Amino acid sequence: MSGTLSNCDGEDMTDTTLTELHHRSADGIEVSLLWSRITNALTVAVEDSRSGLSFEVPAPAEKALDVFEHPFAYAA
C-alpha cells in the first residue's frame, strides 16, 4: 500500500514515501503496517468497511507487531 491512504476525517492523503510492511484483512477490516521513508516512523492504518471507520495509530518499533495485531486497543 504505497500511495493513497484515508485519514480519519475521510480526506485522501497521498504519500509515496510510505511502504506497506505487512497487511491483513478479515471480516471487512483491513490493517496495514506502514513505514515512512522520510520520518522512519511506523504507523498502523485500519479501515473497517462495515462501519466506515478508519484511523491510524503510531507504532513504536519495539511494539509495532503488537500494535498491528491489536490496533483497536492502541486507538483507545
PyMOL Python script that loads the backbone (N, CA, C, O; Angstrom):
from pymol import cmd

cmd.read_pdbstr("""\
ATOM      1  N   MET A   1       0.837  -1.172   0.000  1.00  0.00           N
ATOM      2  CA  MET A   1       0.000   0.000   0.000  1.00  0.00           C
ATOM      3  C   MET A   1       0.885   1.239   0.000  1.00  0.00           C
ATOM      4  O   MET A   1       0.871   2.003   0.966  1.00  0.00           O
ATOM      5  N   SER A   2       1.620   1.444  -1.017  1.00  0.00           N
ATOM      6  CA  SER A   2       2.301   2.715  -1.193  1.00  0.00           C
ATOM      7  C   SER A   2       1.352   3.592  -1.972  1.00  0.00           C
ATOM      8  O   SER A   2       0.842   3.164  -3.008  1.00  0.00           O
ATOM      9  N   GLY A   3       1.100   4.786  -1.522  1.00  0.00           N
ATOM     10  CA  GLY A   3       0.218   5.645  -2.286  1.00  0.00           C
ATOM     11  C   GLY A   3      -0.842   6.295  -1.450  1.00  0.00           C
ATOM     12  O   GLY A   3      -0.534   7.079  -0.552  1.00  0.00           O
ATOM     13  N   THR A   4      -2.104   5.980  -1.729  1.00  0.00           N
ATOM     14  CA  THR A   4      -3.203   6.724  -1.133  1.00  0.00           C
ATOM     15  C   THR A   4      -3.711   6.055   0.135  1.00  0.00           C
ATOM     16  O   THR A   4      -3.957   4.849   0.162  1.00  0.00           O
ATOM     17  N   LEU A   5      -3.861   6.845   1.172  1.00  0.00           N
ATOM     18  CA  LEU A   5      -4.418   6.389   2.430  1.00  0.00           C
ATOM     19  C   LEU A   5      -5.609   7.264   2.764  1.00  0.00           C
ATOM     20  O   LEU A   5      -5.725   8.385   2.269  1.00  0.00           O
ATOM     21  N   SER A   6      -6.479   6.758   3.592  1.00  0.00           N
ATOM     22  CA  SER A   6      -7.625   7.537   4.033  1.00  0.00           C
ATOM     23  C   SER A   6      -7.425   7.937   5.483  1.00  0.00           C
ATOM     24  O   SER A   6      -7.202   7.083   6.341  1.00  0.00           O
ATOM     25  N   ASN A   7      -7.503   9.226   5.760  1.00  0.00           N
ATOM     26  CA  ASN A   7      -7.395   9.719   7.130  1.00  0.00           C
ATOM     27  C   ASN A   7      -8.712   9.535   7.853  1.00  0.00           C
ATOM     28  O   ASN A   7      -9.730   9.225   7.233  1.00  0.00           O
ATOM     29  N   CYS A   8      -8.696   9.725   9.161  1.00  0.00           N
ATOM     30  CA  CYS A   8      -9.918   9.605   9.970  1.00  0.00           C
ATOM     31  C   CYS A   8     -10.998  10.568   9.513  1.00  0.00           C
ATOM     32  O   CYS A   8     -12.188  10.278   9.640  1.00  0.00           O
ATOM     33  N   ASP A   9     -10.587  11.720   8.977  1.00  0.00           N
ATOM     34  CA  ASP A   9     -11.569  12.706   8.556  1.00  0.00           C
ATOM     35  C   ASP A   9     -12.115  12.432   7.150  1.00  0.00           C
ATOM     36  O   ASP A   9     -12.918  13.205   6.629  1.00  0.00           O
ATOM     37  N   GLY A  10     -11.670  11.323   6.542  1.00  0.00           N
ATOM     38  CA  GLY A  10     -12.191  10.932   5.248  1.00  0.00           C
ATOM     39  C   GLY A  10     -11.471  11.545   4.067  1.00  0.00           C
ATOM     40  O   GLY A  10     -11.763  11.191   2.924  1.00  0.00           O
ATOM     41  N   GLU A  11     -10.537  12.455   4.306  1.00  0.00           N
ATOM     42  CA  GLU A  11      -9.799  13.057   3.210  1.00  0.00           C
ATOM     43  C   GLU A  11      -8.679  12.119   2.784  1.00  0.00           C
ATOM     44  O   GLU A  11      -8.061  11.451   3.613  1.00  0.00           O
ATOM     45  N   ASP A  12      -8.425  12.079   1.470  1.00  0.00           N
ATOM     46  CA  ASP A  12      -7.327  11.264   0.975  1.00  0.00           C
ATOM     47  C   ASP A  12      -6.020  12.009   1.131  1.00  0.00           C
ATOM     48  O   ASP A  12      -5.954  13.227   0.971  1.00  0.00           O
ATOM     49  N   MET A  13      -4.977  11.251   1.449  1.00  0.00           N
ATOM     50  CA  MET A  13      -3.663  11.843   1.509  1.00  0.00           C
ATOM     51  C   MET A  13      -2.766  10.977   0.645  1.00  0.00           C
ATOM     52  O   MET A  13      -2.846   9.750   0.700  1.00  0.00           O
ATOM     53  N   THR A  14      -1.926  11.593  -0.138  1.00  0.00           N
ATOM     54  CA  THR A  14      -1.013  10.864  -0.992  1.00  0.00           C
ATOM     55  C   THR A  14       0.381  11.006  -0.422  1.00  0.00           C
ATOM     56  O   THR A  14       0.862  12.119  -0.211  1.00  0.00           O
ATOM     57  N   ASP A  15       1.031   9.880  -0.171  1.00  0.00           N
ATOM     58  CA  ASP A  15       2.380   9.882   0.356  1.00  0.00           C
ATOM     59  C   ASP A  15       3.114   8.712  -0.268  1.00  0.00           C
ATOM     60  O   ASP A  15       2.988   7.576   0.191  1.00  0.00           O
ATOM     61  N   THR A  16       3.875   8.981  -1.303  1.00  0.00           N
ATOM     62  CA  THR A  16       4.604   7.921  -1.982  1.00  0.00           C
ATOM     63  C   THR A  16       5.813   7.476  -1.188  1.00  0.00           C
ATOM     64  O   THR A  16       6.543   6.581  -1.615  1.00  0.00           O
ATOM     65  N   THR A  17       6.035   8.098  -0.026  1.00  0.00           N
ATOM     66  CA  THR A  17       7.150   7.693   0.822  1.00  0.00           C
ATOM     67  C   THR A  17       6.742   6.592   1.789  1.00  0.00           C
ATOM     68  O   THR A  17       7.580   6.110   2.550  1.00  0.00           O
ATOM     69  N   LEU A  18       5.477   6.182   1.780  1.00  0.00           N
ATOM     70  CA  LEU A  18       5.019   5.118   2.663  1.00  0.00           C
ATOM     71  C   LEU A  18       5.180   3.761   1.998  1.00  0.00           C
ATOM     72  O   LEU A  18       4.866   3.583   0.821  1.00  0.00           O
ATOM     73  N   THR A  19       5.673   2.815   2.773  1.00  0.00           N
ATOM     74  CA  THR A  19       5.822   1.441   2.303  1.00  0.00           C
ATOM     75  C   THR A  19       5.027   0.533   3.226  1.00  0.00           C
ATOM     76  O   THR A  19       5.147   0.617   4.448  1.00  0.00           O
ATOM     77  N   GLU A  20       4.216  -0.332   2.636  1.00  0.00           N
ATOM     78  CA  GLU A  20       3.456  -1.287   3.433  1.00  0.00           C
ATOM     79  C   GLU A  20       4.360  -2.465   3.771  1.00  0.00           C
ATOM     80  O   GLU A  20       4.853  -3.155   2.879  1.00  0.00           O
ATOM     81  N   LEU A  21       4.573  -2.690   5.060  1.00  0.00           N
ATOM     82  CA  LEU A  21       5.429  -3.778   5.522  1.00  0.00           C
ATOM     83  C   LEU A  21       4.641  -5.053   5.781  1.00  0.00           C
ATOM     84  O   LEU A  21       5.172  -6.156   5.646  1.00  0.00           O
ATOM     85  N   HIS A  22       3.378  -4.902   6.154  1.00  0.00           N
ATOM     86  CA  HIS A  22       2.553  -6.064   6.477  1.00  0.00           C
ATOM     87  C   HIS A  22       1.090  -5.661   6.289  1.00  0.00           C
ATOM     88  O   HIS A  22       0.735  -4.496   6.467  1.00  0.00           O
ATOM     89  N   HIS A  23       0.249  -6.625   5.931  1.00  0.00           N
ATOM     90  CA  HIS A  23      -1.168  -6.356   5.699  1.00  0.00           C
ATOM     91  C   HIS A  23      -1.971  -7.586   6.099  1.00  0.00           C
ATOM     92  O   HIS A  23      -1.536  -8.722   5.911  1.00  0.00           O
ATOM     93  N   ARG A  24      -3.142  -7.336   6.649  1.00  0.00           N
ATOM     94  CA  ARG A  24      -4.072  -8.431   6.921  1.00  0.00           C
ATOM     95  C   ARG A  24      -5.490  -7.904   6.761  1.00  0.00           C
ATOM     96  O   ARG A  24      -5.749  -6.710   6.905  1.00  0.00           O
ATOM     97  N   SER A  25      -6.401  -8.821   6.461  1.00  0.00           N
ATOM     98  CA  SER A  25      -7.806  -8.434   6.356  1.00  0.00           C
ATOM     99  C   SER A  25      -8.663  -9.599   6.830  1.00  0.00           C
ATOM    100  O   SER A  25      -8.354 -10.766   6.590  1.00  0.00           O
ATOM    101  N   ALA A  26      -9.746  -9.248   7.507  1.00  0.00           N
ATOM    102  CA  ALA A  26     -10.701 -10.243   7.987  1.00  0.00           C
ATOM    103  C   ALA A  26     -12.001  -9.530   8.331  1.00  0.00           C
ATOM    104  O   ALA A  26     -12.003  -8.477   8.969  1.00  0.00           O
ATOM    105  N   ASP A  27     -13.097 -10.121   7.896  1.00  0.00           N
ATOM    106  CA  ASP A  27     -14.426  -9.647   8.280  1.00  0.00           C
ATOM    107  C   ASP A  27     -14.634  -8.157   8.000  1.00  0.00           C
ATOM    108  O   ASP A  27     -15.259  -7.455   8.795  1.00  0.00           O
ATOM    109  N   GLY A  28     -14.108  -7.676   6.867  1.00  0.00           N
ATOM    110  CA  GLY A  28     -14.300  -6.287   6.469  1.00  0.00           C
ATOM    111  C   GLY A  28     -13.320  -5.302   7.070  1.00  0.00           C
ATOM    112  O   GLY A  28     -13.425  -4.099   6.832  1.00  0.00           O
ATOM    113  N   ILE A  29     -12.356  -5.803   7.854  1.00  0.00           N
ATOM    114  CA  ILE A  29     -11.368  -4.914   8.469  1.00  0.00           C
ATOM    115  C   ILE A  29     -10.014  -5.131   7.804  1.00  0.00           C
ATOM    116  O   ILE A  29      -9.501  -6.248   7.746  1.00  0.00           O
ATOM    117  N   GLU A  30      -9.448  -4.033   7.305  1.00  0.00           N
ATOM    118  CA  GLU A  30      -8.131  -4.049   6.666  1.00  0.00           C
ATOM    119  C   GLU A  30      -7.138  -3.375   7.609  1.00  0.00           C
ATOM    120  O   GLU A  30      -7.390  -2.274   8.099  1.00  0.00           O
ATOM    121  N   VAL A  31      -6.011  -4.034   7.862  1.00  0.00           N
ATOM    122  CA  VAL A  31      -4.990  -3.486   8.753  1.00  0.00           C
ATOM    123  C   VAL A  31      -3.661  -3.509   8.014  1.00  0.00           C
ATOM    124  O   VAL A  31      -3.263  -4.540   7.473  1.00  0.00           O
ATOM    125  N   SER A  32      -2.975  -2.366   7.990  1.00  0.00           N
ATOM    126  CA  SER A  32      -1.678  -2.260   7.319  1.00  0.00           C
ATOM    127  C   SER A  32      -0.644  -1.669   8.263  1.00  0.00           C
ATOM    128  O   SER A  32      -0.918  -0.711   8.985  1.00  0.00           O
ATOM    129  N   LEU A  33       0.550  -2.255   8.247  1.00  0.00           N
ATOM    130  CA  LEU A  33       1.694  -1.697   8.961  1.00  0.00           C
ATOM    131  C   LEU A  33       2.502  -0.922   7.940  1.00  0.00           C
ATOM    132  O   LEU A  33       2.999  -1.494   6.970  1.00  0.00           O
ATOM    133  N   LEU A  34       2.633   0.381   8.155  1.00  0.00           N
ATOM    134  CA  LEU A  34       3.271   1.268   7.195  1.00  0.00           C
ATOM    135  C   LEU A  34       4.546   1.876   7.757  1.00  0.00           C
ATOM    136  O   LEU A  34       4.639   2.163   8.951  1.00  0.00           O
ATOM    137  N   TRP A  35       5.526   2.069   6.884  1.00  0.00           N
ATOM    138  CA  TRP A  35       6.789   2.693   7.262  1.00  0.00           C
ATOM    139  C   TRP A  35       7.004   3.914   6.376  1.00  0.00           C
ATOM    140  O   TRP A  35       6.870   3.832   5.155  1.00  0.00           O
ATOM    141  N   SER A  36       7.339   5.051   6.993  1.00  0.00           N
ATOM    142  CA  SER A  36       7.625   6.280   6.255  1.00  0.00           C
ATOM    143  C   SER A  36       9.120   6.379   6.008  1.00  0.00           C
ATOM    144  O   SER A  36       9.917   6.338   6.945  1.00  0.00           O
ATOM    145  N   ARG A  37       9.493   6.509   4.749  1.00  0.00           N
ATOM    146  CA  ARG A  37      10.913   6.661   4.395  1.00  0.00           C
ATOM    147  C   ARG A  37      11.463   7.995   4.873  1.00  0.00           C
ATOM    148  O   ARG A  37      12.653   8.107   5.168  1.00  0.00           O
ATOM    149  N   ILE A  38      10.615   8.997   4.953  1.00  0.00           N
ATOM    150  CA  ILE A  38      11.074  10.333   5.339  1.00  0.00           C
ATOM    151  C   ILE A  38      11.310  10.425   6.842  1.00  0.00           C
ATOM    152  O   ILE A  38      12.356  10.909   7.274  1.00  0.00           O
ATOM    153  N   THR A  39      10.356   9.970   7.638  1.00  0.00           N
ATOM    154  CA  THR A  39      10.459  10.122   9.093  1.00  0.00           C
ATOM    155  C   THR A  39      10.962   8.868   9.792  1.00  0.00           C
ATOM    156  O   THR A  39      11.293   8.912  10.977  1.00  0.00           O
ATOM    157  N   ASN A  40      11.024   7.753   9.074  1.00  0.00           N
ATOM    158  CA  ASN A  40      11.403   6.453   9.629  1.00  0.00           C
ATOM    159  C   ASN A  40      10.399   5.993  10.694  1.00  0.00           C
ATOM    160  O   ASN A  40      10.724   5.149  11.529  1.00  0.00           O
ATOM    161  N   ALA A  41       9.192   6.542  10.663  1.00  0.00           N
ATOM    162  CA  ALA A  41       8.155   6.198  11.639  1.00  0.00           C
ATOM    163  C   ALA A  41       7.293   5.050  11.124  1.00  0.00           C
ATOM    164  O   ALA A  41       7.076   4.903   9.921  1.00  0.00           O
ATOM    165  N   LEU A  42       6.811   4.245  12.060  1.00  0.00           N
ATOM    166  CA  LEU A  42       5.879   3.170  11.754  1.00  0.00           C
ATOM    167  C   LEU A  42       4.485   3.585  12.186  1.00  0.00           C
ATOM    168  O   LEU A  42       4.308   4.221  13.225  1.00  0.00           O
ATOM    169  N   THR A  43       3.494   3.219  11.378  1.00  0.00           N
ATOM    170  CA  THR A  43       2.102   3.535  11.646  1.00  0.00           C
ATOM    171  C   THR A  43       1.253   2.333  11.266  1.00  0.00           C
ATOM    172  O   THR A  43       1.557   1.628  10.304  1.00  0.00           O
ATOM    173  N   VAL A  44       0.199   2.106  12.017  1.00  0.00           N
ATOM    174  CA  VAL A  44      -0.768   1.080  11.655  1.00  0.00           C
ATOM    175  C   VAL A  44      -2.032   1.792  11.184  1.00  0.00           C
ATOM    176  O   VAL A  44      -2.605   2.607  11.907  1.00  0.00           O
ATOM    177  N   ALA A  45      -2.457   1.475   9.970  1.00  0.00           N
ATOM    178  CA  ALA A  45      -3.671   2.058   9.390  1.00  0.00           C
ATOM    179  C   ALA A  45      -4.763   0.996   9.385  1.00  0.00           C
ATOM    180  O   ALA A  45      -4.533  -0.148   8.991  1.00  0.00           O
ATOM    181  N   VAL A  46      -5.963   1.394   9.830  1.00  0.00           N
ATOM    182  CA  VAL A  46      -7.097   0.479   9.923  1.00  0.00           C
ATOM    183  C   VAL A  46      -8.269   1.059   9.152  1.00  0.00           C
ATOM    184  O   VAL A  46      -8.580   2.244   9.277  1.00  0.00           O
ATOM    185  N   GLU A  47      -8.922   0.214   8.350  1.00  0.00           N
ATOM    186  CA  GLU A  47     -10.145   0.597   7.645  1.00  0.00           C
ATOM    187  C   GLU A  47     -11.184  -0.481   7.881  1.00  0.00           C
ATOM    188  O   GLU A  47     -10.944  -1.655   7.599  1.00  0.00           O
ATOM    189  N   ASP A  48     -12.337  -0.087   8.396  1.00  0.00           N
ATOM    190  CA  ASP A  48     -13.440  -1.003   8.643  1.00  0.00           C
ATOM    191  C   ASP A  48     -14.543  -0.685   7.645  1.00  0.00           C
ATOM    192  O   ASP A  48     -15.235   0.324   7.780  1.00  0.00           O
ATOM    193  N   SER A  49     -14.707  -1.539   6.647  1.00  0.00           N
ATOM    194  CA  SER A  49     -15.695  -1.277   5.591  1.00  0.00           C
ATOM    195  C   SER A  49     -17.122  -1.414   6.100  1.00  0.00           C
ATOM    196  O   SER A  49     -18.041  -0.861   5.495  1.00  0.00           O
ATOM    197  N   ARG A  50     -17.328  -2.128   7.184  1.00  0.00           N
ATOM    198  CA  ARG A  50     -18.680  -2.294   7.734  1.00  0.00           C
ATOM    199  C   ARG A  50     -19.175  -1.008   8.375  1.00  0.00           C
ATOM    200  O   ARG A  50     -20.317  -0.603   8.162  1.00  0.00           O
ATOM    201  N   SER A  51     -18.314  -0.363   9.164  1.00  0.00           N
ATOM    202  CA  SER A  51     -18.739   0.838   9.885  1.00  0.00           C
ATOM    203  C   SER A  51     -18.305   2.128   9.201  1.00  0.00           C
ATOM    204  O   SER A  51     -18.810   3.203   9.523  1.00  0.00           O
ATOM    205  N   GLY A  52     -17.359   2.022   8.248  1.00  0.00           N
ATOM    206  CA  GLY A  52     -16.822   3.216   7.616  1.00  0.00           C
ATOM    207  C   GLY A  52     -15.717   3.863   8.429  1.00  0.00           C
ATOM    208  O   GLY A  52     -15.162   4.882   8.019  1.00  0.00           O
ATOM    209  N   LEU A  53     -15.392   3.287   9.571  1.00  0.00           N
ATOM    210  CA  LEU A  53     -14.351   3.815  10.451  1.00  0.00           C
ATOM    211  C   LEU A  53     -12.971   3.573   9.857  1.00  0.00           C
ATOM    212  O   LEU A  53     -12.682   2.486   9.357  1.00  0.00           O
ATOM    213  N   SER A  54     -12.125   4.591   9.914  1.00  0.00           N
ATOM    214  CA  SER A  54     -10.713   4.418   9.550  1.00  0.00           C
ATOM    215  C   SER A  54      -9.886   5.290  10.476  1.00  0.00           C
ATOM    216  O   SER A  54     -10.286   6.396  10.839  1.00  0.00           O
ATOM    217  N   PHE A  55      -8.730   4.773  10.851  1.00  0.00           N
ATOM    218  CA  PHE A  55      -7.839   5.526  11.733  1.00  0.00           C
ATOM    219  C   PHE A  55      -6.416   5.027  11.579  1.00  0.00           C
ATOM    220  O   PHE A  55      -6.163   3.969  11.003  1.00  0.00           O
ATOM    221  N   GLU A  56      -5.500   5.812  12.105  1.00  0.00           N
ATOM    222  CA  GLU A  56      -4.085   5.453  12.111  1.00  0.00           C
ATOM    223  C   GLU A  56      -3.569   5.554  13.538  1.00  0.00           C
ATOM    224  O   GLU A  56      -3.977   6.431  14.299  1.00  0.00           O
ATOM    225  N   VAL A  57      -2.669   4.647  13.889  1.00  0.00           N
ATOM    226  CA  VAL A  57      -2.083   4.611  15.217  1.00  0.00           C
ATOM    227  C   VAL A  57      -0.567   4.581  15.071  1.00  0.00           C
ATOM    228  O   VAL A  57      -0.044   3.750  14.330  1.00  0.00           O
ATOM    229  N   PRO A  58       0.155   5.469  15.762  1.00  0.00           N
ATOM    230  CA  PRO A  58       1.616   5.383  15.748  1.00  0.00           C
ATOM    231  C   PRO A  58       2.052   4.037  16.329  1.00  0.00           C
ATOM    232  O   PRO A  58       1.442   3.540  17.276  1.00  0.00           O
ATOM    233  N   ALA A  59       3.091   3.458  15.770  1.00  0.00           N
ATOM    234  CA  ALA A  59       3.566   2.152  16.216  1.00  0.00           C
ATOM    235  C   ALA A  59       5.054   2.217  16.515  1.00  0.00           C
ATOM    236  O   ALA A  59       5.871   2.081  15.604  1.00  0.00           O
ATOM    237  N   PRO A  60       5.424   2.424  17.782  1.00  0.00           N
ATOM    238  CA  PRO A  60       6.844   2.423  18.123  1.00  0.00           C
ATOM    239  C   PRO A  60       7.490   1.108  17.676  1.00  0.00           C
ATOM    240  O   PRO A  60       6.859   0.054  17.760  1.00  0.00           O
ATOM    241  N   ALA A  61       8.713   1.156  17.211  1.00  0.00           N
ATOM    242  CA  ALA A  61       9.384  -0.023  16.643  1.00  0.00           C
ATOM    243  C   ALA A  61       9.320  -1.231  17.567  1.00  0.00           C
ATOM    244  O   ALA A  61       9.105  -2.353  17.109  1.00  0.00           O
ATOM    245  N   GLU A  62       9.505  -1.008  18.861  1.00  0.00           N
ATOM    246  CA  GLU A  62       9.528  -2.132  19.800  1.00  0.00           C
ATOM    247  C   GLU A  62       8.148  -2.746  20.027  1.00  0.00           C
ATOM    248  O   GLU A  62       8.050  -3.842  20.578  1.00  0.00           O
ATOM    249  N   LYS A  63       7.076  -2.058  19.612  1.00  0.00           N
ATOM    250  CA  LYS A  63       5.712  -2.566  19.794  1.00  0.00           C
ATOM    251  C   LYS A  63       4.946  -2.669  18.483  1.00  0.00           C
ATOM    252  O   LYS A  63       3.736  -2.894  18.494  1.00  0.00           O
ATOM    253  N   ALA A  64       5.623  -2.511  17.368  1.00  0.00           N
ATOM    254  CA  ALA A  64       4.945  -2.425  16.070  1.00  0.00           C
ATOM    255  C   ALA A  64       4.067  -3.639  15.769  1.00  0.00           C
ATOM    256  O   ALA A  64       2.935  -3.477  15.314  1.00  0.00           O
ATOM    257  N   LEU A  65       4.563  -4.834  16.012  1.00  0.00           N
ATOM    258  CA  LEU A  65       3.751  -6.017  15.715  1.00  0.00           C
ATOM    259  C   LEU A  65       2.564  -6.134  16.663  1.00  0.00           C
ATOM    260  O   LEU A  65       1.499  -6.597  16.255  1.00  0.00           O
ATOM    261  N   ASP A  66       2.722  -5.731  17.906  1.00  0.00           N
ATOM    262  CA  ASP A  66       1.601  -5.760  18.841  1.00  0.00           C
ATOM    263  C   ASP A  66       0.534  -4.748  18.428  1.00  0.00           C
ATOM    264  O   ASP A  66      -0.659  -5.045  18.485  1.00  0.00           O
ATOM    265  N   VAL A  67       0.957  -3.558  18.015  1.00  0.00           N
ATOM    266  CA  VAL A  67       0.004  -2.545  17.535  1.00  0.00           C
ATOM    267  C   VAL A  67      -0.694  -3.068  16.278  1.00  0.00           C
ATOM    268  O   VAL A  67      -1.898  -2.873  16.113  1.00  0.00           O
ATOM    269  N   PHE A  68       0.052  -3.731  15.390  1.00  0.00           N
ATOM    270  CA  PHE A  68      -0.517  -4.305  14.174  1.00  0.00           C
ATOM    271  C   PHE A  68      -1.563  -5.371  14.508  1.00  0.00           C
ATOM    272  O   PHE A  68      -2.610  -5.429  13.863  1.00  0.00           O
ATOM    273  N   GLU A  69      -1.293  -6.211  15.504  1.00  0.00           N
ATOM    274  CA  GLU A  69      -2.218  -7.285  15.878  1.00  0.00           C
ATOM    275  C   GLU A  69      -3.416  -6.781  16.673  1.00  0.00           C
ATOM    276  O   GLU A  69      -4.489  -7.381  16.611  1.00  0.00           O
ATOM    277  N   HIS A  70      -3.252  -5.688  17.419  1.00  0.00           N
ATOM    278  CA  HIS A  70      -4.319  -5.185  18.304  1.00  0.00           C
ATOM    279  C   HIS A  70      -4.520  -3.675  18.149  1.00  0.00           C
ATOM    280  O   HIS A  70      -4.437  -2.950  19.140  1.00  0.00           O
ATOM    281  N   PRO A  71      -4.780  -3.189  16.949  1.00  0.00           N
ATOM    282  CA  PRO A  71      -4.845  -1.738  16.752  1.00  0.00           C
ATOM    283  C   PRO A  71      -5.968  -1.045  17.518  1.00  0.00           C
ATOM    284  O   PRO A  71      -5.817   0.112  17.910  1.00  0.00           O
ATOM    285  N   PHE A  72      -7.085  -1.724  17.739  1.00  0.00           N
ATOM    286  CA  PHE A  72      -8.205  -1.093  18.445  1.00  0.00           C
ATOM    287  C   PHE A  72      -7.836  -0.830  19.920  1.00  0.00           C
ATOM    288  O   PHE A  72      -8.300   0.149  20.504  1.00  0.00           O
ATOM    289  N   ALA A  73      -7.024  -1.678  20.505  1.00  0.00           N
ATOM    290  CA  ALA A  73      -6.585  -1.478  21.880  1.00  0.00           C
ATOM    291  C   ALA A  73      -5.689  -0.243  21.984  1.00  0.00           C
ATOM    292  O   ALA A  73      -5.744   0.486  22.974  1.00  0.00           O
ATOM    293  N   TYR A  74      -4.866  -0.013  20.962  1.00  0.00           N
ATOM    294  CA  TYR A  74      -3.961   1.133  20.983  1.00  0.00           C
ATOM    295  C   TYR A  74      -4.650   2.426  20.558  1.00  0.00           C
ATOM    296  O   TYR A  74      -4.149   3.515  20.836  1.00  0.00           O
ATOM    297  N   ALA A  75      -5.785   2.315  19.893  1.00  0.00           N
ATOM    298  CA  ALA A  75      -6.513   3.514  19.453  1.00  0.00           C
ATOM    299  C   ALA A  75      -7.324   4.130  20.577  1.00  0.00           C
ATOM    300  O   ALA A  75      -7.712   5.296  20.498  1.00  0.00           O
ATOM    301  N   ALA A  76      -7.582   3.364  21.612  1.00  0.00           N
ATOM    302  CA  ALA A  76      -8.424   3.828  22.717  1.00  0.00           C
ATOM    303  C   ALA A  76      -7.752   4.908  23.538  1.00  0.00           C
ATOM    304  O   ALA A  76      -8.334   5.401  24.504  1.00  0.00           O
TER     305      ALA A  76
END
""", "prot")
cmd.dss("prot")
cmd.show_as("cartoon", "prot")
cmd.util.cbc("prot")
cmd.orient("prot")
